[in-house]
Amino acid sequence: MDTPTAFARPCPPKSLILCLSHLRWDLVFQRPQHLMTRATASHEVIYVEEPVHAPASHPALRLRADPSGLRIATPVLPSDCQDVAGALAGLVARLVRSVPHDRLIAWYYTPMALDFTADLAADLTVYDCMDELSAFRDPPPGLRANEDRLFRRADLVFTGGMSLYEAKRNRHPRVFAFPSSVDAAHFGRARAALPDPEDQRAIPRPRIGFFGVIDERMDLALVDATARALPETHFVMLGPLAKITPVDLPRGANLHWLGAKTYARLPAYLANWDAGWMPFALNASTRFISPTKTPEFLAAGLPLLSTPVPDVVRGYGKGRLVRIAKGASAVAQGLRALLAPPAAGWLAGVDRYLATTSWDATWAEMQAELSRGLARKRTRLPRRLEPLTPISGFEASDA
């Protein structure tokens, strides 16, 4: 389909959030998904993924709809494309022109998107810094320089945790900390009796589980040593692999790598675990993380152990909501203790904490900052809406 008629909306037009991300929309349901699906209540939202390469004669955009009303745009570039940034710039510019809107908000999760959006005339630019990407394995060349450019360009900077906030707050006049939050009602379903998913039904109890992306942030040697130290305890590990391969995973009769699961199915898995753990490595890639899964485990009512990631210690360990342990012996000992009945008042403390945070509240606070940011720039002339015109290079899909 050459004309993106799926974007047509009745007047008056809304603001358009063009979200530029390094993460695939369907990888796991985390911060970008929570925020952008909520943004659809008051904005048009297009989530632009990183490109894929395929045999093709010209660049195109693969468009599909999320049930929330958000659209996911995946650039498809010819395998022999020589000017990737130029091809992406053309696709994004035509995409923005095709959508009626009264304001354009450019929302960046990756500074590398500046390579093809430098000429984008956004009314407001947001950098939602959810991770220190330069600390991850094999960062793209130019990442630090692009982040410097993005700090100069951004009107607002949000950070995904307090450690990131402290690292970034002196680099921009308007930096706001928005740590990971939770949909407590969704994960609270795990506190009730839910049918055990078929692929873990035969796994003996007790079960200790993990869910999330499995990558260089997981201490695989610790996982191996802990499983060996607790042979009667079974460890259920859920999530897609990133930057590691199946051969990197430790194996054992009590280690169960069940792969990625949808967000909707997670409560059923957690409802049939006895505890949770977050065996994060303590390295540069975890120095600034604020794991979204921390409050999700707690909302499910599961006792939780984590290695001493700074934001977990500060946000949960000192309040004794999450047990903290370092090293294989201490982790094994901590998990044994976790399988005993929790201390009196622990769950009540969890619920008091959860009452102070939600993704709905986080988005409402961000929305207020967007409004203030746009108000500061209202000396501009109103945006002249361009008509929706037939353009080429789009492939529409409802998949």
N, C-alpha and C positions, 0 to 999 in steps of 0.2 A: 504494500500500500504506500503510495507516494505522499499522500497528504495525511498528517497526524490528526485526523478528525477526532480521535479519542480524547484530545486535550480540550475540545471545545467546551466551554462552560457558559451558563447564563450570566448576564451582567447583573450587578456591577462586578468587575474583575477584582480578584484578591491580590495581595502581595504574593510574589513567587519566591520560594526558597529553592535555590539551586544548590543541592548538597553534593559536594565533591569528595569522594571517599576512596581510600585504598582497600577497603573491605568489601567483599562480596555481600550483597544483601542477604543471601540465603546461607551464609556460613554459620553463624550463630546469632541468636536474638539478644543483642546487647545494647549499649548506650545509643548508637545512632538509630537503631530500630525503635527503641522506646521513645526517643525524642521526636523523630521525624513522623512517626505515626500519629503522635499527639498533635503535631504541628498542622496536620491536615484539617483540623477543625476550623482553623482561621486562615490558612494559607494554601495556595497551590504548592505542592512539593514534588520536585523531581530529584531522584537520587541517582547520581552519575557514578557508575562503577569504573574501575580500571578497564582498559580495552582488552579484547581478545583478538587474536590473529587467526585468519581463516582464508582459504582460497576465495578470492573475490576480485572483481574488476574495479571496485571503487569503495571508499569508506562509507559506512552506514551505521545507523543507530538501531539497535534492537530494543523495542519498547514493550514493557509489560506492566500489568496493573497489580498492585497489592490490594487486598481486601479493604484496607484502611482508606483507599482513595489515592494514595501515593503512587507515583509512577517510577519504575526503575528503568534507567537508560544504560544499555551496555554498548559501548562503541565496538564495532567490528571493523578491523582494518585488514587490508590485503596483506598476505604473508610477506610480500616483498616491499611493503611500504617503507619508503626512505625518509619521509618527513612526518614522523609520528605527531610531533607537537602541532605542526601546521594542519594536519588532517583533523586532529581532535579540536583545534580551535575553530575550524570551519563547521564541524558538526555541532558543537556547543552553541556557537553564535546563531546558527539557523534554528536550533531547538528553542532558544530563548525567544527569538523573534516569532516563533509559531504559537506561543502561549500568551493569551491576553493577560496582562497584569498591570497593577498600578505602581508597584514598587518591586525592585529586584534585590533580594538578599542573597549574597554569595556566602555559603556556609562551608568552610573547609575543615576536613579531617586530615588531609594530607597537604603539606606545603608543595609537594611535587606537582599538584594541579595548577600551580601558577605558570608552569611551562606552557600551558595552552589557554589560560584565562587572563593573561596579563592585560589584554585589551577589553576585558569585560567591564561594561559601565554599570557597576552595581551601586545601588543607593545606600547599601550597608554591607559591610564585610565582617564576617564572624570567623574567628579561628577557635574551634572547639578542640582543644588539645587534650585528647584522652589518653595518650601514651607518649613517652619519650622515644619516638621512633628511631632516633639516631643510635639508641642503645641496643636495638634489636639486631639479630644476625643479618648480615649482608644488607645494610641500608643502601638505598639508591644513591649513586653519586650526585652530589649537589644538594643533598637534603638540608644540611645546616645552612648553606647560603640561601636556599629558598625559604627556610623558616625565618631568617633575618628579613628577607623581603616581605614575607607575610606579616611579620610584626609591624613593619612600617606601613603596610597597606591597611591592616585591620582597624575597624572601629571598636570592636569588642573582642576580648579574649576570654574564653571559658576554659577551666581546667577540670580534669576528671578526678582530682584528688588534692589533698592538702600538700603533699610533697611536691607535686607538679606546680601547684600554686606558688609555693615558696621559691621554686627554681625559676619561675617565669615572671613573678610579679614586678620585678625591677626592669623588665624589658618593654613594658607598655603602660600607659597611664590608666587603662581600664581593664584590669584583669580580675576575674571573679571565679572563686572556687565553687564548683558544683560536683561534689563527690558522688560516687555511684549510689544510686537509690534502688528502689525495689517496688515491684507490684506484689504487695503482700497478700492480696486476695488470691492471686493466681497460685503462688507457692503455698499459701495457707491451705489449699486443698489437700496437700500431702499430709496434713495432720489427721485427716480422716482415713478410714479404711478404703483403699483403692485397689482394684485388681492388679496383681503382680504381672508386669509385662512378660510376654511369652519368652523372650530371650534371656531373662534373668530368673525365671521361675524355678529352674532346677539348681540354681546356685545356693549352696547351704548358707545358713546363718551362723554367726553374726556376719553382717555385711557393712562394710564402710565404703562410701562412694565419693567419687569426684565427677564433676561435669564441667565442660568448657573446652576451649581450644587446647590441644596438646602440642606443645612446641618447646622451644629452647628455655622457656620459663619454668618448665617442670623439671624437678631434680629426679631424673630417672634412676640414678644410682641409689638415691634415698628410697624411692619406690621399691626397688629390688630388695634392698637390705631390710626394709620394714616388712615386706611380705614374707621374707625368709624368717624374720624374728617372730612373726605371728602366724604360724602355719595353719592354725585352726580358724583364723579370721579370713574372710573372703573380701577382696577389693574389686569393686565394680567401677570401671573407668569409662566414662562416656565423653565423646567429643571427636571432632575431626582432627586430623594431623596437619600440621603446618611446619614446613622447613625441617621436618624429620620424616623418617620412613618407618614402615612396620618393623623392619629388621633392627631398628634402634630401640624398640620397646623391650623391657625385661619380661621374661616369661616364667610362669610357675603355675602349679595346680590351683592356687588361690588368687591368681591375677586374671581378671576378665576384662579384656578390651572390647567393648561392645559397639564402638563406632559412634557416629553422630546421631543425635535424636532431635526431633523437632521441639520447639519451645512448648507447644501444647502438651506433649507427652511427658515432659520432665517430672511434673508432680507425681505421676504414677510410679516412676522409678524411685524418687525420693521417699515416697510413702512406705516403701518396702526396704528401706535401709535402716540400720541401727545408729549410724553416725556418719558424719562427713569429714573430709580432710582436704587440705590444700597444700600439697607437697611442693611448694615453689622453691626453685633454686634461689640462692641469695647471691645475685650477680647484678651487673649493670642493667639487664633487661627487666629486673623486678624492683629496682631501686625506687621507681616512681609510680608503680601500679597501684590502683585502688580497685581490687577485684569486685566486679559486679556480683559475682556468685556469693560473696560473704553474706550480705543481708538476705539473699535468696535461700541459702541453707537455713538461716535462722528463722525466716518466715515459715519454712517447712517444719519447724520445730525440732530440727536435728542438732544434737550436740556437735560441735565443730572444733577441729584442731587445724592450726596453720603454722607453718614455719614463720619466723619473725620478719615478715614483710613490713616495712615501716608504717604504711598507712593502716594496715590491719592491726598492728600493735597499738597505735595511737587511737584508732577509732573504736576498737572492740576488745583488745587484750587487756588494757588498763581497767576497763569496766567489767572485766571478767566474763564477757559474753562469749568470747572465743578463747580456747586454750592455746597457748603458744609454746612451741617446743622446737629445739634446734639440735640436729644430729640424730643419727639412726636410733641410738639407744633411748634418748629422751623422747623421740617421736613414738617409738613402740610403747614405752611406758605410758605416755600421755594417751595413746589410743586405747590401751587396756583400761585406763581410768575412765575414758569417755564412754565405754560400753556399760559402765555401772549406771544406776539411776542418777540423773542430774541433781545438783544441789538444790535444796529447797529455795524457791524464789527465782531460780534461773530463768524459767520460761516467762514469768511475770516481768522480769527485767528485760528480756528480749522484746516482749510486746510493748513495754514502755518506750524502748528505743525505736521500734518500728513505727510507732504512732507519730514520731517526729519527722519521718521522711517518706516520700513517695515520688514516683516519676511524674505524677500529675502535678505535685507541688513544685518539683524542680522545673518542669516545663513552664508553669505559670510564672515563676521568678525569671526565667530566661526571657519569656515573652515580654515581661515588664521592661527588661533591659533593652530588648529590641525596640520597643515603643519609645523609650527615652532616647535611644541612639538615633532613631529616625527623626524624632522631634528636634534634636540638636542640628539636624541637617535640612530642616524645612525651608531654609532660605533659597534652596534650589527651586527652579520652576517645576511645576507638576510634570510628571512623565507623560509624553504624548503617546497614546496607545497606537501601536501599529496594527493594521488589519491582519487577520489570519489569512495567509496566502499559501497557495500550493507550493510545496518545496519538495525536492528530491532527496534521496539518501536516507529514508526512514523505512524501517520494517516494523509494523505493528503486530503485537501478539497479546492475547489475553491469558497466556499461560502463566 
